[in-house]
Amino acid sequence: MDRVVIIDTETTGLSPRKGKHRIVNLAAVEIIDGDITGSIFHYF
């Protein structure tokens, strides 16, 4: 059984120290043996 969790992020920029940029969207999808399981996570 191969389990993979794909994570995706969306940010306001690339420099958290200088530009005070933040992560604004976070999502994850679980895939087992090449099939999406329906187990997802999404947060704004």
mmCIF file as Biopython writes it, N, C-alpha, C and O atoms, coordinates in Angstrom:
data_model
#
loop_
_atom_site.group_PDB
_atom_site.id
_atom_site.type_symbol
_atom_site.label_atom_id
_atom_site.label_alt_id
_atom_site.label_comp_id
_atom_site.label_asym_id
_atom_site.label_entity_id
_atom_site.label_seq_id
_atom_site.pdbx_PDB_ins_code
_atom_site.Cartn_x
_atom_site.Cartn_y
_atom_site.Cartn_z
_atom_site.occupancy
_atom_site.B_iso_or_equiv
_atom_site.auth_seq_id
_atom_site.auth_asym_id
_atom_site.pdbx_PDB_model_num
ATOM 1   N N  . MET A ? 1  ? 0.859   -1.183 0.000  1.0 0.0 1  A 1 
ATOM 2   C CA . MET A ? 1  ? 0.000   0.000  0.000  1.0 0.0 1  A 1 
ATOM 3   C C  . MET A ? 1  ? 0.900   1.239  0.000  1.0 0.0 1  A 1 
ATOM 4   O O  . MET A ? 1  ? 1.703   1.437  0.912  1.0 0.0 1  A 1 
ATOM 5   N N  . ASP A ? 2  ? 0.755   2.060  -1.027 1.0 0.0 2  A 1 
ATOM 6   C CA . ASP A ? 2  ? 1.485   3.331  -1.110 1.0 0.0 2  A 1 
ATOM 7   C C  . ASP A ? 2  ? 0.548   4.463  -0.731 1.0 0.0 2  A 1 
ATOM 8   O O  . ASP A ? 2  ? -0.497  4.651  -1.353 1.0 0.0 2  A 1 
ATOM 9   N N  . ARG A ? 3  ? 0.924   5.213  0.287  1.0 0.0 3  A 1 
ATOM 10  C CA . ARG A ? 3  ? 0.113   6.340  0.748  1.0 0.0 3  A 1 
ATOM 11  C C  . ARG A ? 3  ? 0.889   7.620  0.511  1.0 0.0 3  A 1 
ATOM 12  O O  . ARG A ? 3  ? 2.058   7.735  0.879  1.0 0.0 3  A 1 
ATOM 13  N N  . VAL A ? 4  ? 0.213   8.590  -0.116 1.0 0.0 4  A 1 
ATOM 14  C CA . VAL A ? 4  ? 0.809   9.890  -0.396 1.0 0.0 4  A 1 
ATOM 15  C C  . VAL A ? 4  ? -0.180  10.962 0.039  1.0 0.0 4  A 1 
ATOM 16  O O  . VAL A ? 4  ? -1.383  10.832 -0.187 1.0 0.0 4  A 1 
ATOM 17  N N  . VAL A ? 5  ? 0.323   12.014 0.659  1.0 0.0 5  A 1 
ATOM 18  C CA . VAL A ? 5  ? -0.507  13.172 0.990  1.0 0.0 5  A 1 
ATOM 19  C C  . VAL A ? 5  ? 0.066   14.365 0.236  1.0 0.0 5  A 1 
ATOM 20  O O  . VAL A ? 5  ? 1.221   14.741 0.431  1.0 0.0 5  A 1 
ATOM 21  N N  . ILE A ? 6  ? -0.750  14.950 -0.622 1.0 0.0 6  A 1 
ATOM 22  C CA . ILE A ? 6  ? -0.351  16.105 -1.414 1.0 0.0 6  A 1 
ATOM 23  C C  . ILE A ? 6  ? -0.764  17.363 -0.655 1.0 0.0 6  A 1 
ATOM 24  O O  . ILE A ? 6  ? -1.916  17.495 -0.242 1.0 0.0 6  A 1 
ATOM 25  N N  . ILE A ? 7  ? 0.168   18.275 -0.476 1.0 0.0 7  A 1 
ATOM 26  C CA . ILE A ? 7  ? -0.098  19.518 0.249  1.0 0.0 7  A 1 
ATOM 27  C C  . ILE A ? 7  ? 0.067   20.701 -0.694 1.0 0.0 7  A 1 
ATOM 28  O O  . ILE A ? 7  ? 1.028   20.768 -1.460 1.0 0.0 7  A 1 
ATOM 29  N N  . ASP A ? 8  ? -0.881  21.638 -0.630 1.0 0.0 8  A 1 
ATOM 30  C CA . ASP A ? 8  ? -0.851  22.836 -1.462 1.0 0.0 8  A 1 
ATOM 31  C C  . ASP A ? 8  ? -0.992  24.053 -0.558 1.0 0.0 8  A 1 
ATOM 32  O O  . ASP A ? 8  ? -1.820  24.060 0.353  1.0 0.0 8  A 1 
ATOM 33  N N  . THR A ? 9  ? -0.189  25.080 -0.806 1.0 0.0 9  A 1 
ATOM 34  C CA . THR A ? 9  ? -0.283  26.317 -0.031 1.0 0.0 9  A 1 
ATOM 35  C C  . THR A ? 9  ? -0.442  27.507 -0.969 1.0 0.0 9  A 1 
ATOM 36  O O  . THR A ? 9  ? -0.011  27.476 -2.122 1.0 0.0 9  A 1 
ATOM 37  N N  . GLU A ? 10 ? -1.059  28.538 -0.455 1.0 0.0 10 A 1 
ATOM 38  C CA . GLU A ? 10 ? -1.143  29.813 -1.159 1.0 0.0 10 A 1 
ATOM 39  C C  . GLU A ? 10 ? -0.684  30.882 -0.172 1.0 0.0 10 A 1 
ATOM 40  O O  . GLU A ? 10 ? -1.133  30.917 0.974  1.0 0.0 10 A 1 
ATOM 41  N N  . THR A ? 11 ? 0.205   31.742 -0.623 1.0 0.0 11 A 1 
ATOM 42  C CA . THR A ? 11 ? 0.765   32.761 0.260  1.0 0.0 11 A 1 
ATOM 43  C C  . THR A ? 11 ? 0.580   34.157 -0.322 1.0 0.0 11 A 1 
ATOM 44  O O  . THR A ? 11 ? 0.234   34.324 -1.491 1.0 0.0 11 A 1 
ATOM 45  N N  . THR A ? 12 ? 0.818   35.145 0.519  1.0 0.0 12 A 1 
ATOM 46  C CA . THR A ? 12 ? 0.752   36.537 0.061  1.0 0.0 12 A 1 
ATOM 47  C C  . THR A ? 12 ? 2.097   37.004 -0.464 1.0 0.0 12 A 1 
ATOM 48  O O  . THR A ? 12 ? 2.207   38.107 -1.000 1.0 0.0 12 A 1 
ATOM 49  N N  . GLY A ? 13 ? 3.129   36.166 -0.314 1.0 0.0 13 A 1 
ATOM 50  C CA . GLY A ? 13 ? 4.472   36.509 -0.782 1.0 0.0 13 A 1 
ATOM 51  C C  . GLY A ? 13 ? 5.475   35.488 -0.288 1.0 0.0 13 A 1 
ATOM 52  O O  . GLY A ? 13 ? 5.095   34.447 0.248  1.0 0.0 13 A 1 
ATOM 53  N N  . LEU A ? 14 ? 6.758   35.780 -0.465 1.0 0.0 14 A 1 
ATOM 54  C CA . LEU A ? 14 ? 7.794   34.797 -0.130 1.0 0.0 14 A 1 
ATOM 55  C C  . LEU A ? 14 ? 8.694   35.193 1.027  1.0 0.0 14 A 1 
ATOM 56  O O  . LEU A ? 14 ? 9.590   34.428 1.385  1.0 0.0 14 A 1 
ATOM 57  N N  . SER A ? 15 ? 8.491   36.353 1.621  1.0 0.0 15 A 1 
ATOM 58  C CA . SER A ? 15 ? 9.395   36.804 2.672  1.0 0.0 15 A 1 
ATOM 59  C C  . SER A ? 15 ? 8.624   37.098 3.965  1.0 0.0 15 A 1 
ATOM 60  O O  . SER A ? 15 ? 8.114   38.206 4.132  1.0 0.0 15 A 1 
ATOM 61  N N  . PRO A ? 16 ? 8.532   36.121 4.884  1.0 0.0 16 A 1 
ATOM 62  C CA . PRO A ? 16 ? 7.776   36.357 6.112  1.0 0.0 16 A 1 
ATOM 63  C C  . PRO A ? 16 ? 8.411   37.390 7.039  1.0 0.0 16 A 1 
ATOM 64  O O  . PRO A ? 16 ? 7.710   38.019 7.832  1.0 0.0 16 A 1 
ATOM 65  N N  . ARG A ? 17 ? 9.736   37.574 6.949  1.0 0.0 17 A 1 
ATOM 66  C CA . ARG A ? 17 ? 10.398  38.532 7.836  1.0 0.0 17 A 1 
ATOM 67  C C  . ARG A ? 17 ? 10.346  39.947 7.295  1.0 0.0 17 A 1 
ATOM 68  O O  . ARG A ? 17 ? 9.995   40.873 8.026  1.0 0.0 17 A 1 
ATOM 69  N N  . LYS A ? 18 ? 10.690  40.134 6.028  1.0 0.0 18 A 1 
ATOM 70  C CA . LYS A ? 18 ? 10.760  41.483 5.462  1.0 0.0 18 A 1 
ATOM 71  C C  . LYS A ? 18 ? 9.394   42.008 5.036  1.0 0.0 18 A 1 
ATOM 72  O O  . LYS A ? 18 ? 9.048   43.153 5.329  1.0 0.0 18 A 1 
ATOM 73  N N  . GLY A ? 19 ? 8.613   41.173 4.345  1.0 0.0 19 A 1 
ATOM 74  C CA . GLY A ? 19 ? 7.341   41.642 3.808  1.0 0.0 19 A 1 
ATOM 75  C C  . GLY A ? 19 ? 6.132   41.302 4.658  1.0 0.0 19 A 1 
ATOM 76  O O  . GLY A ? 19 ? 5.002   41.650 4.314  1.0 0.0 19 A 1 
ATOM 77  N N  . LYS A ? 20 ? 6.377   40.611 5.787  1.0 0.0 20 A 1 
ATOM 78  C CA . LYS A ? 20 ? 5.298   40.149 6.668  1.0 0.0 20 A 1 
ATOM 79  C C  . LYS A ? 20 ? 4.254   39.356 5.896  1.0 0.0 20 A 1 
ATOM 80  O O  . LYS A ? 20 ? 3.059   39.463 6.173  1.0 0.0 20 A 1 
ATOM 81  N N  . HIS A ? 21 ? 4.701   38.559 4.927  1.0 0.0 21 A 1 
ATOM 82  C CA . HIS A ? 21 ? 3.805   37.721 4.134  1.0 0.0 21 A 1 
ATOM 83  C C  . HIS A ? 21 ? 3.335   36.534 4.953  1.0 0.0 21 A 1 
ATOM 84  O O  . HIS A ? 21 ? 4.011   36.107 5.889  1.0 0.0 21 A 1 
ATOM 85  N N  . ARG A ? 22 ? 2.179   36.004 4.599  1.0 0.0 22 A 1 
ATOM 86  C CA . ARG A ? 22 ? 1.540   34.934 5.364  1.0 0.0 22 A 1 
ATOM 87  C C  . ARG A ? 22 ? 0.999   33.851 4.445  1.0 0.0 22 A 1 
ATOM 88  O O  . ARG A ? 22 ? 0.789   34.073 3.252  1.0 0.0 22 A 1 
ATOM 89  N N  . ILE A ? 23 ? 0.774   32.664 5.025  1.0 0.0 23 A 1 
ATOM 90  C CA . ILE A ? 23 ? 0.039   31.606 4.328  1.0 0.0 23 A 1 
ATOM 91  C C  . ILE A ? 23 ? -1.435  31.952 4.462  1.0 0.0 23 A 1 
ATOM 92  O O  . ILE A ? 23 ? -1.914  32.184 5.573  1.0 0.0 23 A 1 
ATOM 93  N N  . VAL A ? 24 ? -2.168  31.992 3.342  1.0 0.0 24 A 1 
ATOM 94  C CA . VAL A ? 24 ? -3.582  32.357 3.378  1.0 0.0 24 A 1 
ATOM 95  C C  . VAL A ? 24 ? -4.503  31.181 3.054  1.0 0.0 24 A 1 
ATOM 96  O O  . VAL A ? 24 ? -5.705  31.253 3.309  1.0 0.0 24 A 1 
ATOM 97  N N  . ASN A ? 25 ? -3.953  30.097 2.492  1.0 0.0 25 A 1 
ATOM 98  C CA . ASN A ? 25 ? -4.757  28.955 2.125  1.0 0.0 25 A 1 
ATOM 99  C C  . ASN A ? 25 ? -3.895  27.709 2.255  1.0 0.0 25 A 1 
ATOM 100 O O  . ASN A ? 25 ? -2.744  27.700 1.817  1.0 0.0 25 A 1 
ATOM 101 N N  . LEU A ? 26 ? -4.447  26.653 2.859  1.0 0.0 26 A 1 
ATOM 102 C CA . LEU A ? 26 ? -3.726  25.405 3.039  1.0 0.0 26 A 1 
ATOM 103 C C  . LEU A ? 26 ? -4.678  24.261 2.713  1.0 0.0 26 A 1 
ATOM 104 O O  . LEU A ? 26 ? -5.809  24.231 3.199  1.0 0.0 26 A 1 
ATOM 105 N N  . ALA A ? 27 ? -4.219  23.319 1.889  1.0 0.0 27 A 1 
ATOM 106 C CA . ALA A ? 27 ? -5.059  22.183 1.510  1.0 0.0 27 A 1 
ATOM 107 C C  . ALA A ? 27 ? -4.213  20.920 1.434  1.0 0.0 27 A 1 
ATOM 108 O O  . ALA A ? 27 ? -3.016  20.982 1.154  1.0 0.0 27 A 1 
ATOM 109 N N  . ALA A ? 28 ? -4.849  19.760 1.688  1.0 0.0 28 A 1 
ATOM 110 C CA . ALA A ? 28 ? -4.175  18.473 1.584  1.0 0.0 28 A 1 
ATOM 111 C C  . ALA A ? 28 ? -5.162  17.432 1.063  1.0 0.0 28 A 1 
ATOM 112 O O  . ALA A ? 28 ? -6.348  17.472 1.390  1.0 0.0 28 A 1 
ATOM 113 N N  . VAL A ? 29 ? -4.662  16.499 0.250  1.0 0.0 29 A 1 
ATOM 114 C CA . VAL A ? 29 ? -5.470  15.406 -0.302 1.0 0.0 29 A 1 
ATOM 115 C C  . VAL A ? 29 ? -4.699  14.106 -0.089 1.0 0.0 29 A 1 
ATOM 116 O O  . VAL A ? 29 ? -3.496  14.043 -0.345 1.0 0.0 29 A 1 
ATOM 117 N N  . GLU A ? 30 ? -5.392  13.074 0.378  1.0 0.0 30 A 1 
ATOM 118 C CA . GLU A ? 30 ? -4.762  11.770 0.586  1.0 0.0 30 A 1 
ATOM 119 C C  . GLU A ? 30 ? -4.979  10.885 -0.636 1.0 0.0 30 A 1 
ATOM 120 O O  . GLU A ? 30 ? -6.085  10.804 -1.171 1.0 0.0 30 A 1 
ATOM 121 N N  . ILE A ? 31 ? -3.902  10.221 -1.070 1.0 0.0 31 A 1 
ATOM 122 C CA . ILE A ? 31 ? -3.962  9.290  -2.197 1.0 0.0 31 A 1 
ATOM 123 C C  . ILE A ? 31 ? -3.354  7.969  -1.745 1.0 0.0 31 A 1 
ATOM 124 O O  . ILE A ? 31 ? -2.228  7.937  -1.248 1.0 0.0 31 A 1 
ATOM 125 N N  . ILE A ? 32 ? -4.101  6.874  -1.916 1.0 0.0 32 A 1 
ATOM 126 C CA . ILE A ? 32 ? -3.607  5.537  -1.582 1.0 0.0 32 A 1 
ATOM 127 C C  . ILE A ? 32 ? -3.664  4.678  -2.830 1.0 0.0 32 A 1 
ATOM 128 O O  . ILE A ? 32 ? -4.714  4.554  -3.460 1.0 0.0 32 A 1 
ATOM 129 N N  . ASP A ? 33 ? -2.534  4.086  -3.186 1.0 0.0 33 A 1 
ATOM 130 C CA . ASP A ? 33 ? -2.409  3.240  -4.370 1.0 0.0 33 A 1 
ATOM 131 C C  . ASP A ? 33 ? -2.926  3.930  -5.633 1.0 0.0 33 A 1 
ATOM 132 O O  . ASP A ? 33 ? -3.538  3.287  -6.487 1.0 0.0 33 A 1 
ATOM 133 N N  . GLY A ? 34 ? -2.683  5.231  -5.751 1.0 0.0 34 A 1 
ATOM 134 C CA . GLY A ? 34 ? -3.066  5.983  -6.940 1.0 0.0 34 A 1 
ATOM 135 C C  . GLY A ? 34 ? -4.507  6.455  -6.965 1.0 0.0 34 A 1 
ATOM 136 O O  . GLY A ? 34 ? -4.919  7.107  -7.925 1.0 0.0 34 A 1 
ATOM 137 N N  . ASP A ? 35 ? -5.284  6.144  -5.939 1.0 0.0 35 A 1 
ATOM 138 C CA . ASP A ? 35 ? -6.691  6.559  -5.875 1.0 0.0 35 A 1 
ATOM 139 C C  . ASP A ? 35 ? -6.885  7.608  -4.790 1.0 0.0 35 A 1 
ATOM 140 O O  . ASP A ? 35 ? -6.399  7.449  -3.670 1.0 0.0 35 A 1 
ATOM 141 N N  . ILE A ? 36 ? -7.599  8.682  -5.126 1.0 0.0 36 A 1 
ATOM 142 C CA . ILE A ? 36 ? -7.936  9.703  -4.126 1.0 0.0 36 A 1 
ATOM 143 C C  . ILE A ? 36 ? -8.955  9.104  -3.167 1.0 0.0 36 A 1 
ATOM 144 O O  . ILE A ? 36 ? -9.996  8.603  -3.591 1.0 0.0 36 A 1 
ATOM 145 N N  . THR A ? 37 ? -8.652  9.158  -1.872 1.0 0.0 37 A 1 
ATOM 146 C CA . THR A ? 37 ? -9.500  8.500  -0.871 1.0 0.0 37 A 1 
ATOM 147 C C  . THR A ? 37 ? -10.728 9.316  -0.481 1.0 0.0 37 A 1 
ATOM 148 O O  . THR A ? 37 ? -11.666 8.778  0.107  1.0 0.0 37 A 1 
ATOM 149 N N  . GLY A ? 38 ? -10.732 10.585 -0.796 1.0 0.0 38 A 1 
ATOM 150 C CA . GLY A ? 38 ? -11.824 11.446 -0.360 1.0 0.0 38 A 1 
ATOM 151 C C  . GLY A ? 38 ? -11.511 12.126 0.963  1.0 0.0 38 A 1 
ATOM 152 O O  . GLY A ? 38 ? -12.274 12.974 1.427  1.0 0.0 38 A 1 
ATOM 153 N N  . SER A ? 39 ? -10.396 11.759 1.567  1.0 0.0 39 A 1 
ATOM 154 C CA . SER A ? 39 ? -9.960  12.391 2.802  1.0 0.0 39 A 1 
ATOM 155 C C  . SER A ? 39 ? -9.189  13.662 2.433  1.0 0.0 39 A 1 
ATOM 156 O O  . SER A ? 39 ? -8.077  13.605 1.909  1.0 0.0 39 A 1 
ATOM 157 N N  . ILE A ? 40 ? -9.811  14.806 2.720  1.0 0.0 40 A 1 
ATOM 158 C CA . ILE A ? 40 ? -9.209  16.083 2.350  1.0 0.0 40 A 1 
ATOM 159 C C  . ILE A ? 40 ? -9.186  17.028 3.542  1.0 0.0 40 A 1 
ATOM 160 O O  . ILE A ? 40 ? -9.919  16.846 4.515  1.0 0.0 40 A 1 
ATOM 161 N N  . PHE A ? 41 ? -8.334  18.036 3.447  1.0 0.0 41 A 1 
ATOM 162 C CA . PHE A ? 41 ? -8.258  19.087 4.459  1.0 0.0 41 A 1 
ATOM 163 C C  . PHE A ? 41 ? -8.125  20.397 3.701  1.0 0.0 41 A 1 
ATOM 164 O O  . PHE A ? 41 ? -7.337  20.502 2.760  1.0 0.0 41 A 1 
ATOM 165 N N  . HIS A ? 42 ? -8.902  21.400 4.116  1.0 0.0 42 A 1 
ATOM 166 C CA . HIS A ? 42 ? -8.842  22.702 3.475  1.0 0.0 42 A 1 
ATOM 167 C C  . HIS A ? 42 ? -9.080  23.768 4.525  1.0 0.0 42 A 1 
ATOM 168 O O  . HIS A ? 42 ? -10.025 23.675 5.309  1.0 0.0 42 A 1 
ATOM 169 N N  . TYR A ? 43 ? -8.224  24.783 4.544  1.0 0.0 43 A 1 
ATOM 170 C CA . TYR A ? 43 ? -8.337  25.846 5.544  1.0 0.0 43 A 1 
ATOM 171 C C  . TYR A ? 43 ? -7.943  27.176 4.912  1.0 0.0 43 A 1 
ATOM 172 O O  . TYR A ? 43 ? -6.898  27.289 4.271  1.0 0.0 43 A 1 
ATOM 173 N N  . PHE A ? 44 ? -8.800  28.183 5.104  1.0 0.0 44 A 1 
ATOM 174 C CA . PHE A ? 44 ? -8.492  29.536 4.635  1.0 0.0 44 A 1 
ATOM 175 C C  . PHE A ? 44 ? -7.858  30.325 5.754  1.0 0.0 44 A 1 
ATOM 176 O O  . PHE A ? 44 ? -7.519  31.494 5.571  1.0 0.0 44 A 1 
#
